[in-house]
Amino acid sequence: MNNSEEYVYRIFRKDEFNDFKALKKFKGNDLDFQSGFIHMSTSNQVEGTIARYFIKEKEIFIIKFKSSALGPLLRWEESRNSEFFPHFYGVLRFSWIKGIKKKNL
């Protein structure tokens, strides 16, 4: 599927974001490694992703990336509820960030 979303989002736990900031790259967490790609969301999918995977966290970071900057390694694949989600098959670079939103849960 070719999606027209201008931006996609990655939700990070606090420790994941701090590591990303320090290392300037993110290869994924345990779930990403098991899946073979980095899970991402559209703006409309962020809240559902938080409710499903991050509800026990006290603090998260919602990081915005420009879809076109991720190139062909960003793929749209069917996932939960038959929705298409952005999946990134590469390493995210800190310099690609277009916005950071810290959220307390």
C-alpha positions in Angstrom: 0.0 0.0 0.0 1.2 3.5 -0.8 0.1 5.9 1.9 -0.2 9.6 1.6 0.6 10.4 5.2 3.2 13.2 5.3 4.4 12.2 8.8 4.7 9.0 10.8 5.4 8.6 14.5 7.4 6.4 16.7 6.5 6.1 20.4 9.4 5.7 22.7 9.6 4.7 26.4 11.8 7.2 28.3 14.9 4.9 28.4 14.5 4.1 24.7 14.4 7.8 23.8 17.4 8.6 26.0 19.4 5.9 24.3 18.3 7.1 20.9 19.3 10.7 21.8 22.7 9.5 23.1 23.5 7.1 20.3 21.9 9.2 17.5 20.4 6.0 16.0 17.6 3.5 16.9 17.7 -0.1 15.7 14.5 -1.1 17.5 13.3 -2.6 20.8 12.6 -6.3 21.6 9.2 -6.2 19.8 10.7 -4.6 16.7 13.5 -7.2 16.6 10.9 -10.0 16.9 8.9 -8.5 14.1 11.8 -7.6 11.8 10.9 -3.9 11.6 10.4 -0.8 13.6 6.8 -0.2 14.5 5.4 3.2 13.7 2.0 4.9 13.6 0.1 7.6 11.8 -1.2 10.5 13.7 -4.6 8.8 13.9 -3.1 5.6 15.2 -0.9 7.0 18.0 -3.5 7.0 20.8 -4.5 3.4 20.0 -0.8 2.3 20.0 -0.3 4.1 23.4 -3.4 2.4 24.9 -2.2 -1.0 23.7 1.5 -1.0 24.3 2.4 2.0 26.6 -0.4 2.3 29.2 1.9 1.2 32.1 4.5 3.8 31.3 4.7 7.1 33.2 6.4 9.1 30.5 6.7 8.5 26.8 8.0 10.4 23.8 6.1 10.7 20.5 8.6 11.4 17.8 7.6 12.7 14.4 9.4 11.7 11.1 8.8 12.9 7.6 7.6 9.9 5.6 9.4 10.9 2.4 12.7 11.1 4.3 12.4 7.4 5.3 12.3 6.4 1.7 11.5 2.9 0.4 12.4 1.3 3.8 9.1 2.6 5.1 6.4 0.2 4.1 2.6 0.2 4.7 1.4 -3.2 5.9 -1.8 -4.5 7.3 -1.8 -5.0 11.0 -4.3 -4.9 13.9 -8.0 -4.3 13.0 -7.1 -4.7 9.3 -5.5 -1.2 9.4 -2.4 -0.4 7.5 0.5 0.7 9.7 3.9 2.2 8.7 6.7 -0.2 9.3 10.3 0.9 9.0 12.9 -1.7 7.8 16.1 0.2 8.7 17.8 2.2 11.4 16.2 5.5 12.5 18.6 8.4 12.7 18.2 11.1 15.4 18.8 13.8 12.8 15.6 12.8 10.9 13.4 13.9 13.8 10.9 16.6 12.8 9.2 16.9 16.2 9.3 15.7 19.8 6.4 15.5 22.1 6.9 14.4 25.7 3.7 12.9 27.3 3.0 12.0 30.9 0.5 9.2 31.3 
